[in-house]
């Protein structure tokens, strides 16, 4: 379904600020300046809208990650948080609120996380000059996700700490 950009942007802002369950379709329609009927015509269902928001946000974030090092990866996260806010990963928040009971949302979360892991793998290949072992990819992903979560209550400075830990892991892999 092709959902217009204004609706996606409005829904993303509301979901990010208020959560998925607390943001009803009436609130979305009002914020988007359309009737509930028009909203359903464009979005299909709330679950389809959530999946579309996640897909759009994921694409927007991954575009920033054509990078050559894990240091740059964590710097990109800190810049994102400075611009977008440090409220934790919207994908993990969707998973936490909605769980795997809604297939559209579960698929969007799983697909994004797979693409993100592949992005980390490509960054490590560029940095190391060879394919990293899966353990290193997983370690960097976990540090990244942990920094994303911790920044929501400890501040964006934790991203640099996680980045330094990831850099140490890469240096150890290089040795």
PLY file of the C-alpha trace (Angstrom):
ply
format ascii 1.0
element vertex 175
property float x
property float y
property float z
element edge 174
property int vertex1
property int vertex2
end_header
0.00 0.00 0.00
1.27 3.44 -0.89
0.80 5.65 2.15
1.52 9.34 1.63
4.63 10.94 3.13
2.73 13.43 5.31
0.77 10.64 6.97
3.94 8.56 7.51
5.75 11.56 8.98
2.84 12.46 11.25
2.40 8.87 12.41
6.12 8.45 13.05
6.22 11.57 15.23
3.17 10.48 17.24
4.32 6.86 17.65
7.79 8.02 18.65
6.48 10.53 21.18
3.45 8.72 22.63
3.95 5.05 21.76
2.07 2.74 19.44
-0.75 1.61 21.70
-1.45 5.09 23.09
-1.73 6.61 19.61
-5.17 5.90 18.23
-6.38 6.30 14.69
-8.56 9.29 15.66
-5.50 11.10 17.03
-3.57 10.21 13.86
-6.38 11.45 11.61
-6.64 14.73 13.49
-2.87 15.32 13.46
-2.68 14.47 9.73
-5.59 16.81 9.00
-7.84 14.15 7.52
-10.99 12.29 8.41
-10.81 8.83 9.94
-12.33 7.46 6.75
-9.60 9.05 4.63
-6.95 7.80 7.04
-8.18 4.21 6.75
-8.40 4.62 2.96
-4.72 5.64 2.83
-3.31 3.48 5.62
-5.44 0.36 5.50
-5.11 -0.50 9.17
-3.14 0.79 12.12
-0.86 -2.25 11.87
-0.15 -1.54 8.21
0.57 2.09 9.10
2.96 1.03 11.88
4.78 -1.30 9.48
5.02 1.48 6.87
6.38 3.92 9.45
8.99 1.40 10.56
10.02 0.61 7.01
10.37 4.31 6.14
12.31 5.13 9.30
14.60 2.15 8.79
15.39 3.18 5.23
16.07 6.75 6.33
18.47 5.57 9.04
20.28 2.96 6.96
21.00 5.56 4.27
23.25 7.26 6.82
25.33 4.13 7.33
27.42 3.86 4.17
30.49 4.06 6.39
34.00 2.63 6.64
34.45 2.07 10.38
32.64 1.22 13.59
33.80 4.58 14.97
31.86 6.27 12.17
28.88 3.98 12.87
28.63 5.14 16.47
29.25 8.76 15.43
26.31 8.42 13.02
24.14 7.13 15.86
25.08 10.10 18.05
24.25 12.52 15.20
20.91 10.76 14.61
20.04 11.08 18.30
21.02 14.76 18.30
18.61 15.35 15.42
15.82 12.85 16.16
16.05 12.44 19.93
17.28 9.66 22.18
14.13 7.74 23.02
15.41 4.26 22.20
15.03 2.18 19.07
11.57 2.62 17.57
11.75 -0.95 16.23
12.46 -2.45 19.64
9.79 -0.24 21.16
7.30 -1.57 18.59
8.37 -5.13 19.40
8.01 -4.44 23.11
4.58 -2.82 22.85
3.03 -4.98 20.18
5.10 -8.15 20.38
5.10 -10.77 17.69
1.29 -11.03 17.69
0.98 -8.65 14.74
2.67 -10.20 11.68
3.13 -6.92 9.75
4.99 -5.34 12.66
7.00 -8.46 13.55
8.09 -8.77 9.90
9.08 -5.09 9.73
11.18 -5.41 12.91
12.83 -8.66 11.79
13.57 -7.34 8.29
15.11 -4.11 9.60
17.26 -5.86 12.19
18.55 -8.24 9.49
19.38 -5.29 7.21
21.10 -3.50 10.08
23.22 -6.56 10.90
24.19 -6.83 7.23
25.14 -3.13 7.26
27.39 -3.72 10.28
28.94 -6.71 8.49
29.71 -4.54 5.41
31.26 -1.82 7.60
33.47 -4.41 9.30
34.55 -5.86 5.95
35.59 -2.36 4.82
37.43 -1.73 8.07
39.13 -5.13 8.37
39.64 -5.83 4.68
38.13 -9.30 5.16
34.92 -10.88 6.32
34.45 -10.60 10.10
33.34 -13.57 12.11
29.68 -13.58 13.08
30.56 -13.16 16.75
32.15 -9.77 16.07
29.15 -8.64 14.00
26.82 -9.67 16.84
28.97 -7.92 19.46
28.92 -4.63 17.52
25.16 -4.91 16.93
24.54 -5.52 20.65
26.77 -2.58 21.65
24.89 -0.38 19.17
21.46 -1.48 20.41
22.56 -1.19 24.03
23.85 2.33 23.43
20.57 3.23 21.72
18.58 2.03 24.72
20.91 3.46 27.38
21.01 6.89 25.73
17.28 7.24 26.44
17.94 7.49 30.17
21.70 8.18 30.47
22.19 10.64 27.64
23.84 10.52 24.23
27.36 10.40 25.76
26.96 6.64 26.29
27.11 6.21 22.50
30.77 7.25 22.51
31.52 4.78 25.30
29.90 1.95 23.32
31.78 3.09 20.22
35.10 2.85 22.06
34.21 -0.67 23.20
33.35 -1.66 19.61
36.63 -0.17 18.39
38.54 -2.28 20.91
36.78 -5.40 19.64
37.69 -4.53 16.04
41.30 -3.88 17.00
41.43 -7.23 18.76
39.98 -8.92 15.65
42.61 -7.22 13.50
45.48 -8.48 15.72
0 1
1 2
2 3
3 4
4 5
5 6
6 7
7 8
8 9
9 10
10 11
11 12
12 13
13 14
14 15
15 16
16 17
17 18
18 19
19 20
20 21
21 22
22 23
23 24
24 25
25 26
26 27
27 28
28 29
29 30
30 31
31 32
32 33
33 34
34 35
35 36
36 37
37 38
38 39
39 40
40 41
41 42
42 43
43 44
44 45
45 46
46 47
47 48
48 49
49 50
50 51
51 52
52 53
53 54
54 55
55 56
56 57
57 58
58 59
59 60
60 61
61 62
62 63
63 64
64 65
65 66
66 67
67 68
68 69
69 70
70 71
71 72
72 73
73 74
74 75
75 76
76 77
77 78
78 79
79 80
80 81
81 82
82 83
83 84
84 85
85 86
86 87
87 88
88 89
89 90
90 91
91 92
92 93
93 94
94 95
95 96
96 97
97 98
98 99
99 100
100 101
101 102
102 103
103 104
104 105
105 106
106 107
107 108
108 109
109 110
110 111
111 112
112 113
113 114
114 115
115 116
116 117
117 118
118 119
119 120
120 121
121 122
122 123
123 124
124 125
125 126
126 127
127 128
128 129
129 130
130 131
131 132
132 133
133 134
134 135
135 136
136 137
137 138
138 139
139 140
140 141
141 142
142 143
143 144
144 145
145 146
146 147
147 148
148 149
149 150
150 151
151 152
152 153
153 154
154 155
155 156
156 157
157 158
158 159
159 160
160 161
161 162
162 163
163 164
164 165
165 166
166 167
167 168
168 169
169 170
170 171
171 172
172 173
173 174
